[in-house]
Amino acid sequence: MISSKLPKMFYGGDYNPEQWDQATHQEDLRLFKLAGIDMATINVFSWAKNQPDENTYHFEWLDELIDSLYENGVFVCLATSTAAHPAWMATRYPDILRVDADGRKRKFGGRHNSCPNSPTYRKYSERIADKLAERYRQHPAVLVWHVSNEYGGDCYCDHCEQAFRVWLQNKYGSIEELNRVWNTAFWGHTFYNWDEIVLPSNLSEHWGDNKSSFQGISLDYARFNSDSMLECYLLEHNVIKKHIPDAVVTTNLMGFFKQLDYFKWARHMDIVSWDSYPGLNTPYSYTAMAHDLMRGLKDGQPFMLMEQTPSQQNWQPYNSLKRPGVMRLWSYQSVARGADTIMFFQLRRSAGACEKFHGAVIEHAGHEHTRVFREVAQLGKELQQLGDKTLDSLVEARVAILFDWDNWWAVEKSSGPTVALKYVDQVHKYYAALFNRNIQVDMIGTDADFAKYDLVIAPVMYMVKPGVAERLERFVQGGGTFLTTFFSGIVNENDLVTLGGYPGELRKLLGIWVEEIDALLPEQKNRIVVTKEYGSLKGEYECGMLCDLLHSEGAEVLAEYGEDFYQGMPALTRNRFGQGSAWYVATDPDQPFLDSLLRQICEEKGIRPLLEAPAGIEASMRTKNGKQYLFVMNHNAEAQTYDFGDRSARDLLSGTEITGSVTMNGRDVQILELA
């Protein structure tokens, strides 16, 4: 737990004083005190400065920097500097350079430019992490270790191809088994030797927007690519642990980042950390869902908000300013959903290159007399005031949404039935229906304990992994409620269709059989006609994209299609199974349908909103030592009023007592310690 390192939330961010002179650094230290900053992430991109050649290392500057920060009350999150290799390394050892999907070898430049299977990269990245850990293993300033930075990308070089073959041999054991799971009898792809296997790229199996002729091959490459970078992380992680067994080691994740299976990565992180960069028009529910996912990666444990911008970004098409109060509001949104730190990228704006217009605590003006600095300093004072009140507190939920990277990869590499199907968008629709009612949600992986929840939702559960169907059956049999959707139960973990009728292994649980799947054009719509009213779910709703044509095998039909040749066929079913029930939504409905459906299911299960409030008022609860902290956040620019009823609470930020009718200013936050 990072709370044992500091009796309050870490507050700070990325700091790159190697870009500045000593006088600027001294001024930064003065400004850090004014802002309440007590944590700096350093050495993220300093590999070239640390190591000018194969055998020379210069850490004296880092010694001085760490000492200087510590003497001024700033602790250190020490990065290993391996996020970008030095130019000399690329020149002398070209195997470190990536090859893209079109077979072109990169030159030195950019950032994520190291081949994860390069012997050179692995050798030198492990070595420098080893030297850093040995040097700073006892320094009191270093509280967290930050391996590399925002792992991502892919490579199609010869080293990766050779490593892929080894990975496949370890996974499948024999070439015969590989041929079976890849279904290589299709198109005469049968392999007789491991060396015949090539990476799936635009030179082989892929075309267009990463579509694949052989989804099984491409799915395994996605897994291999994630594993390859994880191996690089572990090389550095393990040498740090060799010197500092109790070190807090992490690397910064990126929310819904498609290339890496973060559930697998989180097993090897002492604390999950991530970089949150919503745009001006990003739905608040989407950002909340990302925070909940990061919390869910380690079974509900608090996480680090490693990066956010204090004001604007530099890499989006339209880099809007955060409006007054929004930085504070979004910072507390992360805390409300499990963050135990608030950190920024960056503490001082760069003077040149691609991030010179990325926001910072200290802007180009170089002083404290800016709106952004004042807001940062205000938040810093509040965090001092909060102390350790919410540190290590947990978020408790009775509803879970199942999220699976393998499923994401498989759904969107499919060659049908529609290019419009986006896995994360479907997950968000169901999440938003709960978020908008202030119902707490856990984002969980396929190996989670379903029995902890009353309701488990699995949108577009296309892939059913071994044992999951049986575990879901036990969950529902014991009284749980399960809900899944169209295009579910189609394939196994190898992307092979489960024959005998959709939804495959889920057929018994759901009590239905899907005969066909209709893909609608973007301009086409159908209607869902409710035939058995279910609370507020009544009347008609619009649907589109995909429509499963299904038959009940014992499931109760609550709604039917209103149009086309399958008019009258089931669109919504509920199957009583043991003590529980399993729901199937056969199409992509409009949001009001999901709002009404999930509202009624939750009411039936006794799952109540944390707070009844106007639209734009978000509530989230954290619990610690029997005390509850209700975060109330007004995302509206205007004041809003909600009814707190006869409950009473103290707002930890304002010190006021809360009861009855409560009016909040626009973009304001309350942290209510419940009586």
N, C-alpha and C positions, 0 to 999 in steps of 0.2 A: 504494500500500500504506500502510495506516495505521500499520504498524510503524515506518515511517521518522519518524513524528511523536513516538513515545514508546517507550522500550525495554522495555515490558511491556504487558500487556493493560490497556486502559482499564477503569477501575473507578469506577462512579458512578451517575448517573441524572438524571432530571428534577428540576429545582430551580426553585421559584417564590417567590423572596424578596419579590416585589412584594406578596405576601399578608401580609407580616410587617414588624415594625419593625426598626430598625437593631441594637438590642441582641440580638434573636433571630438576626439574620444573623451577628453576631460569635460567638454561641454555636454556631451551625451550623458555622462555620469550625473551631472547636476540635474539635467532634465528627467532622468530616470527617477531620481528622488522625488521630484515634483509630481510625477505621474503615479507614484506608488509601485513602480516596476521592480520586481525582485527576482526575475528569472530571465536569462538570456540563452537562446540556442545559438551556439557558435560553431565555427569550423565546418559548416555544411559543404562549402565548395572550395576548400582550401588545400586540396591535394597537391596542386602544382606548387603552392607556396611551401607546403610542408616537405615535399620531396622533389628536388630539382633533377635527380637522376636515380639510377637503380639502387645506389647504396648510401646516398646522403639524405639525412633527415634534419630539418630545422624546426625545432619546437620552442625555441627560446621566446619567440614573439607570442606564442600561445601561453607559455608560462607567465609572461608579463600581463597578458590580457586577463587570464583567469584570476591571477592575484589582484589585479586592479579592480575587477568586478566584485570580487569577494570582499575586499576592503571597503567597498562602497555599498555593501548590503545587497548585492545581486548574486544569486546563485546561478549555476551553469547546467544547462542541458547540452552535453558535449557530443557533437556529431563526429562521425569517423572520417568525414571528408571524401568518401568514396563515391559521391553522387555524380562526379564528372572526372574522368581520367585526364592526366596532364597531356599536353601536346607531344612532349618527348616520347611518351609511352606509345602513342599512336604511330609516331614516325618510326620508331625502332621495332615495334611489335605490332604489325598490322592485323594480327589475329584478334586483337582486342576490338576491332571495328565491326560493327554490325553489317549484315547484308539484308536488304529489304525484300519484300515479297515478290518483287520483279527481278530479283537477282543482282541488284546493283549494290556494290560495296560502298559504304559511307566513307567520308573523309573526316578528319578531326573537326569538331564543331558541335554546337548545340549542347544538350545536357544528357539525356538518356541515350548515350551513344556507346555503351560498353556491351559487348556480347556476354551474356550470362554464363556461357559455356567456354569462354576463352580461358585457357590455362594461365595466360598473362594476367588477366583481370583477377582471377581467383587468387593467384599467388600474391600479387601486390596489395590487393584490398585486404586480405587476411593479415598480411604482414603489418600494414600500417595500423590496423585496428589493434593488433597485438601490442605494438609499441606504445600506442596511446594509452591502452588500459594499464600496461605496466608502469608507465610514467605517472599517471594521475589516479592510480588505484586508491591512494590514501588522501587525496586532496579534499578538504571539507567542502569546497565549493561545488564539486561535481555531484549532483543528485540524480541525474537521469542520463542514460546513454542513448544516443540517437544514431542508429545504423543507416548509412546512406541517406536517401531522400526520395520519397514518392516513386517507388519502384514501378516500372511499367515498360511498355513497348514489346517488341518481338524481334527475333533474328532468324535468318534462314541460311546461315553459313555452313561450311562443311563440319565445323566442330559441333554445331547444334544438330546437324543431321546424324552424325555418329553417336552423339549422346542420346538422341531420340531412339535410335535402334537399341541401345543398351537399356533405356527406360522401358521400352516395349518388351524386351526379353525378360526383364525383372517382373513385369506386370503379368505377362501371359505364359511365360515358361516355354512354350513351343510355338513354332510357326503355324502348326495346324490350328491351334486354339486362336491365334491371331486372325487367321483366315476366316474362322467361323464367326467371331464377334464382329469383324469388319464386313462380313458378307461379300467377300471378294470374288465369289462366283459371278456376281453381277459385273457385266462389262469385261469379263476376262481378266480380272485384276489379281488372280491367285499368285501368291508369293511362294517361292521355294527356298529362298535364302534371305536372311535378315538384311544383307547388303543390297538387296533389290529395292528396299523401301526407301522412298525419298520423302522429304518434308512436303506437306500440302501447302502449296503456294500458288501464285499466279502463273507459275511455270508448269504446274502439275494439276492439282485438283480444284483450284479456286478460280473464280472469275467474278468480275463485277464487284459488288459490295461484299466481298469475302464470302460469297456463296460457294457451296462445295458440291462436288459430284459424289463424294463419299463422306457423309457426315461422321461416320465412326472414326475415320482417319483424322478428320479435322478436330473432332471433339477430343481425341487423345492428344493431338498437338497442343490444344488450348490447356489441357491439364499439365502436359509436359512443360510448357512455357512457364506456367505459374510455378510449378515445382522447381524449375531451373533457377528462377530468381529467388525462390525461397531458400534453396541451397546456398546461394550467395549470401543472403541475409544470415543464415545459420553459421557460415564460416566466421563471420565477424562476431555474431552473438556469442559463439562458443569460446572464442579467445578472450572476449571481455569477461565471461563467466569464469574462465580459468584463473584470471587474476583477481576478480572481484565476485565471488560466488553469490553475494546478495545484491549485486547490481540490478537496478531497474533498467531493463533494456527494451527499447521499442523502435519502431520505424513508422513514419507517418503514412497512413492510408488515405484513401480519397473517396470515401463514401461508396456510391454505386459505380465503382470502377470495374469495368467488365473483364479485364484481362487476368485478374488475380483472384483466386478463391480465398477470400479473406477469412472464412471460417477455418480453413486449414492453416492459414498464417497465424491466426490469433492464438493457436495452441502454443506457439513459440514466442509470444510476446508477454512480458511481465505486466504491461498495461497497454491497452489499445490506444493509439493516438491517431488523430485524423485532421485533415485540412478541409474546412468548410467555406465554400465560395458560392453562395447563392447569388443570382442576379436580381435586379430590381423587380422583375416580373416572375421570379420563381415562387410557386405557391408555398405559403408557410407550412402547409401540411407536408410538402415534399422534403423540406429541410428537416422538419421534425422526424419524418420517417428515416432519414439518413442518420440522424442522431440515435434513434432507437435501434437501427441496425448496428451501429458501432457499439452500443451498449450490449446488444445481443450476441456479439461475436464471442464474448467471454462470459456467457451465462449470466448476464445482468450486472456485471461488475462495472464500476465507474470508469470513465475513459478520460483521455486528455484531449482538449481542443488545442491542437498543436499550432494550427494556423487559421487565421481569418484576416480579412483586411479591415483596418480601422475606417477606411472611407471607400475607395474605389479600387477596381482591378484594372489590369492592363491587357488582358488576353481575350476578353469577350468582344463580340462585335460592337456593342454599345456599352461603354464602361461608365455607368451612372454613379453619381455620388450616393453614399448612404445618407438619407435624409436625417435631420437632427433627431436624436433619440434612437435611431434604428440600430446603431452599433451596440448600444447598451441593451436594447431589447433583444437583439439576436444573440448577444453574449449570454444573457440570462436564459434564453430559450435552450441553449446548449446545456447550461447547468441544470435546468429543470428536467432534462431528459438524461442526465447522468454524467455530465462533465465535471471533473474536479480541478480543472485548470481553465484559464482563459489566456490565450496567447495569440500574437499577431504575426503576420508577415506584412510588413517588416518594421523594425524599430526606427530606422532612418532610411529615407528614400535614397536609392542609388542615383548617382549623377549621370550615368550613361547606360547604354545597352537597353535590352527589351523590357526591363522592369523599372525604368526611370519614371514611368507614370503610374506605377503600382503604388497604392496608398501606403502611408507609414505614420507611425506615431509622431515622428519628427519629420515634417515636410521640408521641401526645398527651401522654404523661408528660414529654417534653421533655428527657430525659437519657439517659446511656449504660447505665443499670442495668436493661436489659430483655433478655429472651432473644433477641429479634430482633437487637438491636444487637450483642450478643456474637457471634452467628453471622455477622453481616456483617463484624465486625472480624476474626474468625478467618479468613474467606475472604480478606479484604484482605491479611492477613499471608502467606497461602499464595501469593497472586498475586505479591507482592513477591519471595517465595522462588523462584517459577518463572521470573521475569524474562521473557526473550524465547525461552525454550526451544522453545515450540510455536508462536510467532508465525509466520505465513505458511506453516505446514506444511499439507499437503494430505491429503485422504482419497481413497484409491484403491480402486476397486471394479471387479469383473468382471461384476456384475449391474446392469442398469438397468431401472427401471420408467418407462414412458412416461406422462406426464401432460400434458393439453391442456385449456386453459380453454374453447376453442371447443367441444370435445367435451362438456365438463361442462355448458355452457349448453344445447347441443342435446339431450343426453340428458334433462335434467330439464325442458325445455320441451315435450317430446314429449307428444302426446295419447294415448299408449299405448306399450307394452302393459300397464304396471303403474305405479301410483304408488309402489310399494315400492322401485323401483330408484333407488339413490343412488350416484352415481359415486364420490365420495370413499370411501364405505364399502367399495365393491368393491376399489378400489385398496388400501385398508388391509388387507383380508383377505390379499392376496398379499404385501404388505409384511411383515405380522406373521409369516407363515410363515418368512420369511427372517430377520427380526429375532430371533425366538425361538431361532434357531440361531446367532446372532452372525455372520451373513453380511452383509458390507457391501453397501450398495445406493446407486446414484446415481438421483436423480429427474431425468428429462430431458424436454426438449420435442421436438416432432416434427421440428425441424431439426437435432437433435444428430447426431453422428457415431456411428452404430450399430456401426461396425467396432471401436470401442474396447472392446467388451464381448463376452463369451462367451454371455451370456443376456440377451435383451431381452423384457420382459413388458409387454403392453398390455391391461389389463383393460377390458372393455366398450369396445372401439375402434369405437364406433358410426359416427363420422365418419372418413373416410379422405381426407386432404388430397392435393392434386396432388403426384405424385412419390413419396409415402411408400410406397405398395405396391411400386413398382419398387426403392426403396432397401432395403426389407425383403427382397425377393427376392434382391438381391445379397448382403446380409448372410448370409442362410441358405445361399445357393449357395456362399459362401466358407467355410462350416463353422460358422456361428453357429446358436444355438438361439433360436427365437421362440415365444412362447406368448401366445395371446389367448383370448377367451372368448365366450360367448353374447352376442347383440346386438352383433355386430361386423361391420364392412364393409357397413353398411346404406346410408349416405348419403355424398354428397360434401360439400365445404366449404360449400355453400349449403343443406344439409339436404334436397337432392333425392335420392330413392332411386336407387341404381344398379341399373337394370333388368337382368333376365336371371337373377336368382336371387341370394340371399344366399350367402356373404358378399361379394358384389360383386367389387371389385378384389382381394380377398384369396383368392378362390376357387381360383385356380391354385396359390398358395403352400400353402394348407391342404389341398387335395385333397378337399374336401367340398362338398356342396350342401345348404343349409338350406331345407326346404320350408315349414315352419310354425313358429310360436313359441307355446307354451302358457304362459299366465299363471296361476299357481296362487294361490288364496286364501291369506291368512296362515296358516290352520290346516291347509292341505293340504301334504303332503310326497310326494316320490317317493324312489326308491332308486337309487343307482349300484351296479351289480354289476360288479366287476372280472372280466373274462374272460381276461385275460392278465396274470399277476402282473408287477409292475414294482418290484423291490426290496421295500420295506416296504409298497408300495401293493397291497393284496390284500383280498379279502373284500367287504364291503358298506359303503356310506356313505349318509347322508341328504342329500337335496338339495331345493330348493324354488324359489319365486318365479318363475323363468322356466326353461322347458325347450325348447331347440331340437330340432325333429324333423328330423334330417339323414340324408343318404345319403353314403356314402364314394364318392369318385371317385379312388380310389387310395390314400387314407390308411388306415393300419393302425388297426383298432378295438381299444382296450384295455379299454373298459368300456361297459356298456349300461344302459339304464333297466330297473328291476325291476318297474314297475307301469304301470297305465293302458293305453290302447289302443296306445300306442307302446312298450310293453314289448318289449325286444329291440333297439330302435334304438340307434345309437351315442350314448354320453354323453361319451366321451373318445377322441380320435383323435391319431395322430402321423403326419405325412407326411414321408417322406424327400425332401429337395429339394436336389439337388447334393450338397455335402459336409456339409450340416447337416440340421436337422429343424424342423418347424413343428407345434406342439401346439394343439389346440382343446378347451377345456373347455365343454361344451354347456349347462351349467346352473349354478346357484348352489349349490356343494357346502358341506358342513359343514367346519369348520376342520381336523379330522384328515385329511380327504382332501387338502387343499392342503398340509398339513405333510408328508405322506408323498410326494406327487407332487414337490414342489419339492426335498425332501431328496434324492430319487433323481436328479432331473435335475442337481442341483448335483454330486452325487457322480460322475455320469457325465462331467461336464465338468471334474472335478478342482478344483471350487470348494470349499474347505475352510472350516469355521468359524474365526474368529479365536481362539475359546476354547471348549472343551467345559466347560459349567458348569451348575449347577442352575438351575431356572426362577427368573427374577427377577434373574439376574446378566447385565448387559448389557456387551458389549465393543465398542469402536470403535477404529480405528487411524488415527493421523495420521503423515505421513512428511515429513521435512525434511533436506535435504543428506545423504541416505543413512541417516539415523537414523530408527528407528521408535519411536513412543510409543503404547503400548497402554493405553487407558483402560478400567478395569474398575470397574463400578458395581453395587453391591448394592441393588436396589430393595426388598428384603425388610426388614421391621422386625427380623428375627432374623439372627444370624450364619449365614453359609453358608461351605462349604468347596468349593474347586475344585482340580483337579489341573493344575499348570503343567508337569508332566513334567520332563524333564531340561534344559529351557530355564532361563536365568537372566536376571534383570533387576533394576534398582534402582528402587524406588518414589521418585519425585521429591518426594512429599508427606511421607513418613515417614522417608526416607533409608535404609530397610532393604533388604536383598537378598532377592529373591523366587526361590524354586525349589521343586519338588516339590509337596507338599500345602500349600495356602494357605487359611487361615481369615480371612474378612473380617467385621468387625462389621456389624450392621444399618445400612443406609443409608450405608455408607462408600464411599470412592472411592480407587482407586489409579491413579497415572499411571506406567506401567512403561516405563522407557527400556531397550529391549532390547539385550542384548549382541550 
